[in-house]
Amino acid sequence: MDRTHQLIIVGGGPAGLSAGLYASRFRLDTLLIEKVGLGGQILNAEMVENYPGFPQGISGSELGALIAQQATKYGLPTAFAEVQGIEIRGGEKIVSTSEGQFKAKAVIIAGGSEHSKLGVPGEEEFTGKGVSYCAMCDGAFFRDQVVAVVGGGNVALNDALFLTRFASKVIVIHRRDQLRATKILQDRAFANPKIKFLWDTVVDSIIGDKLVKEIRLRNVKTGKVSSLEISGVFAAVGLRPNTDYLKGLLTLDEGGFISVNGWMETEVPGVFAAGDIRAGSIRQVVSAAGDGATAAVAAERFLSSV
Ligand SMILES: Cc1cc2nc3c(=O)[nH]c(=O)nc-3n(C[C@H](O)[C@H](O)[C@H](O)COP(=O)(O)OP(=O)(O)OC[C@H]3O[C@@H](n4cnc5c(N)ncnc54)[C@H](O)[C@@H]3O)c2cc1C
């Protein structure tokens, strides 16, 4: 642990693994630290149809495993630990983890983000089988079907509007009687004949057999319960980047995401961020992989200059 690596990568999802692939092919002395397992959140996707190179689509677990296999093929060393803090001491970055401290000249933070869950029975069971957290990823699976979007913010309305391209009807379920989304999105959603709203309503459970068939609802003002036959439930109730331990080191935006420039550089020299964790990402595998490659190139240039 006393050795100073050239580069430490935090996170073994598509962004961290792509950065690792580039860094190990650049022959940088790199260590990738991952807390759960290599592959990242795409491992949870039933089917991925929008990652280039797989015209028939590919299951998320297969894609995640292939990305990990390719990244480690060139000798990328990995450690399994949870990163709990990063400190700058002189020219070194001290990375504190559940398994002790590691040191590097440069760090790429690629810890991703987590979707907030509805926290209702059936949600976990039917994730990828009708329950989704990504309209852009899964919308096309719901052609001519009725779907629900849960939430009342910009993401929920963007998702609802996007889903009208495929679904026959989109029902926005919101626990309040007013939306948080911007006025322009509200106007567009209210004007769209395919979008209906259920106000003051929460989802109590998600029901199906192999796929989602029905959701049980409750009006929070009247207590009245009802059910809705539905094929898809898109949860748009929040996204939390894994940046809690970075407060004080980096400026985070109001959502907690890391601000970077086009080279994935943060305001701290030698600290880069890539993938879903950075502000402005479209939060897809293809963008995470691109960010990871960019960050590795930028880190290599930084390391050549110090
Ligand atoms: C169900 C589902 C379906 C999806 N479908 C699609 C799709 O069809 N197409 C598409 O393009 N995208 C899809 N996505 C989105 C895609 O998975 C993400 O955009 C992509 O995985 C982001 O990659 P990333 O490397 O930035 O982050 P992640 O994949 O989130 O990887 C981050 C990694 O960092 C690790 N980590 C976090 N914090 C720490 C820490 N403190 N210490 C150590 N390790 C840490 C995590 O364990 C994780 O392995 C889907 C996502 C989900 C959840």
PDBQT file of the ligand as one rigid body, heavy atoms in Angstrom, charges set to zero:
ROOT
HETATM    1  C1  LIG A 401     -31.861  -1.570 -14.973  1.00  0.00    +0.000 C 
HETATM    2  C2  LIG A 401     -30.970  -0.677 -15.822  1.00  0.00    +0.000 A 
HETATM    3  C3  LIG A 401     -31.064  -0.738 -17.190  1.00  0.00    +0.000 A 
HETATM    4  C4  LIG A 401     -30.248   0.064 -17.992  1.00  0.00    +0.000 A 
HETATM    5  N1  LIG A 401     -30.343  -0.062 -19.335  1.00  0.00    +0.000 NA
HETATM    6  C5  LIG A 401     -29.494   0.636 -20.127  1.00  0.00    +0.000 A 
HETATM    7  C6  LIG A 401     -29.513   0.479 -21.543  1.00  0.00    +0.000 A 
HETATM    8  O1  LIG A 401     -30.332  -0.276 -22.093  1.00  0.00    +0.000 OA
HETATM    9  N2  LIG A 401     -28.617   1.198 -22.266  1.00  0.00    +0.000 N 
HETATM   10  C7  LIG A 401     -27.704   2.057 -21.699  1.00  0.00    +0.000 A 
HETATM   11  O2  LIG A 401     -26.895   2.634 -22.416  1.00  0.00    +0.000 OA
HETATM   12  N3  LIG A 401     -27.687   2.237 -20.370  1.00  0.00    +0.000 NA
HETATM   13  C8  LIG A 401     -28.549   1.562 -19.569  1.00  0.00    +0.000 A 
HETATM   14  N4  LIG A 401     -28.529   1.751 -18.212  1.00  0.00    +0.000 N 
HETATM   15  C9  LIG A 401     -27.642   2.790 -17.669  1.00  0.00    +0.000 C 
HETATM   16  C10 LIG A 401     -26.187   2.284 -17.575  1.00  0.00    +0.000 C 
HETATM   17  O3  LIG A 401     -26.163   1.113 -16.812  1.00  0.00    +0.000 OA
HETATM   18  C11 LIG A 401     -25.321   3.364 -16.961  1.00  0.00    +0.000 C 
HETATM   19  O4  LIG A 401     -25.404   4.551 -17.712  1.00  0.00    +0.000 OA
HETATM   20  C12 LIG A 401     -23.849   2.921 -16.900  1.00  0.00    +0.000 C 
HETATM   21  O5  LIG A 401     -23.710   1.709 -16.211  1.00  0.00    +0.000 OA
HETATM   22  C13 LIG A 401     -23.004   4.001 -16.218  1.00  0.00    +0.000 C 
HETATM   23  O6  LIG A 401     -21.693   3.545 -16.085  1.00  0.00    +0.000 OA
HETATM   24  P1  LIG A 401     -20.729   4.146 -14.962  1.00  0.00    +0.000 P 
HETATM   25  O7  LIG A 401     -19.485   3.371 -15.072  1.00  0.00    +0.000 OA
HETATM   26  O8  LIG A 401     -20.700   5.618 -15.060  1.00  0.00    +0.000 OA
HETATM   27  O9  LIG A 401     -21.469   3.833 -13.572  1.00  0.00    +0.000 OA
HETATM   28  P2  LIG A 401     -21.936   2.456 -12.919  1.00  0.00    +0.000 P 
HETATM   29  O10 LIG A 401     -22.317   1.471 -13.950  1.00  0.00    +0.000 OA
HETATM   30  O11 LIG A 401     -22.945   2.871 -11.898  1.00  0.00    +0.000 OA
HETATM   31  O12 LIG A 401     -20.640   1.907 -12.199  1.00  0.00    +0.000 OA
HETATM   32  C14 LIG A 401     -20.115   2.529 -11.071  1.00  0.00    +0.000 C 
HETATM   33  C15 LIG A 401     -19.351   1.499 -10.262  1.00  0.00    +0.000 C 
HETATM   34  O13 LIG A 401     -18.685   2.164  -9.206  1.00  0.00    +0.000 OA
HETATM   35  C16 LIG A 401     -18.788   1.409  -8.019  1.00  0.00    +0.000 C 
HETATM   36  N5  LIG A 401     -18.670   2.334  -6.904  1.00  0.00    +0.000 N 
HETATM   37  C17 LIG A 401     -19.494   3.352  -6.556  1.00  0.00    +0.000 A 
HETATM   38  N6  LIG A 401     -19.043   3.997  -5.484  1.00  0.00    +0.000 NA
HETATM   39  C18 LIG A 401     -17.883   3.369  -5.126  1.00  0.00    +0.000 A 
HETATM   40  C19 LIG A 401     -16.964   3.559  -4.043  1.00  0.00    +0.000 A 
HETATM   41  N7  LIG A 401     -17.139   4.530  -3.141  1.00  0.00    +0.000 N 
HETATM   42  N8  LIG A 401     -15.912   2.720  -3.958  1.00  0.00    +0.000 NA
HETATM   43  C20 LIG A 401     -15.717   1.729  -4.879  1.00  0.00    +0.000 A 
HETATM   44  N9  LIG A 401     -16.570   1.486  -5.894  1.00  0.00    +0.000 NA
HETATM   45  C21 LIG A 401     -17.641   2.309  -6.022  1.00  0.00    +0.000 A 
HETATM   46  C22 LIG A 401     -20.173   0.767  -8.115  1.00  0.00    +0.000 C 
HETATM   47  O14 LIG A 401     -20.236  -0.409  -7.312  1.00  0.00    +0.000 OA
HETATM   48  C23 LIG A 401     -20.260   0.458  -9.609  1.00  0.00    +0.000 C 
HETATM   49  O15 LIG A 401     -19.782  -0.829  -9.918  1.00  0.00    +0.000 OA
HETATM   50  C24 LIG A 401     -29.334   0.969 -17.390  1.00  0.00    +0.000 A 
HETATM   51  C25 LIG A 401     -29.269   1.054 -16.001  1.00  0.00    +0.000 A 
HETATM   52  C26 LIG A 401     -30.064   0.248 -15.218  1.00  0.00    +0.000 A 
HETATM   53  C27 LIG A 401     -29.963   0.351 -13.713  1.00  0.00    +0.000 C 
ENDROOT
TORSDOF 0
